[in-house]
Amino acid sequence: MADSNLMLEIAGRRFAVSCRKGEEAHITTLGRMIDGKARAAGAVEMSEPRMLLFAALMLADELDAMRHAADRPRPAMDDKMRDMITNRVDSLTQRIENIARHLEGGDHHA
């Protein structure tokens, strides 16, 4: 599939990002999540790398909490559901790492 280019606004800064065709809406949603975390961390006045680091740390903290919640046995959650949640969290973690790598200039596909 051909690449598509879009602009993400995170904490008042614009970032050009390329992604696969059809992933634009998903990448835009992820960008909004990062923007929200950067603003919540008060990172608007920080340098870009530091702002993105704080936003990534906040997202990683949420993912970690989700992982721990998925690992705790709950009567209403069977093993299949727990595995599905764990796999989804792992997938989201990988996507975040890919986006971070792309923003650092180390990857051409977010």
C-alpha positions, -999 to 999 in steps of 0.1 A, spaced: 0 0 0 11 35 -7 20 59 20 -2 88 31 10 120 48 -8 139 76 -1 165 102 -5 159 139 -8 188 163 6 179 197 8 206 224 6 234 199 33 219 176 28 204 142 44 171 132 44 156 97 37 119 99 35 93 71 14 62 75 -1 35 54 -32 44 34 -63 37 55 -45 43 88 -50 81 88 -80 82 112 -63 58 136 -30 78 136 -50 110 141 -68 95 171 -34 84 186 -20 119 180 -50 134 199 -42 110 228 -6 121 228 -17 157 226 -40 152 256 -12 136 277 13 163 268 -11 190 278 -21 172 310 16 168 319 20 206 314 46 198 288 35 226 264 65 248 271 90 220 271 113 211 242 98 187 217 117 156 228 109 163 265 73 170 257 69 137 238 88 119 265 64 130 292 34 122 270 49 87 262 56 81 299 20 89 308 6 66 281 30 39 291 18 43 327 -18 38 316 -8 7 295 11 -7 325 -20 -2 347 -41 -19 321 -17 -48 320 -17 -53 357 -55 -51 357 -56 -78 330 -33 -100 350 -54 -98 382 -78 -127 384 -114 -115 383 -144 -137 385 -161 -119 355 -131 -122 332 -122 -155 318 -87 -165 305 -97 -158 269 -108 -123 277 -77 -116 297 -55 -129 269 -74 -107 244 -69 -76 265 -32 -84 271 -27 -89 233 -44 -56 226 -23 -38 251 9 -53 236 -3 -43 201 -9 -7 213 25 -6 230 41 -17 197 22 10 178 33 37 203 69 25 200 67 26 162 53 62 163 80 73 187 106 57 164 91 75 134 90 108 152 127 103 160 134 98 123 142 61 126 113 46 107 93 56 77 60 39 86 43 48 118 
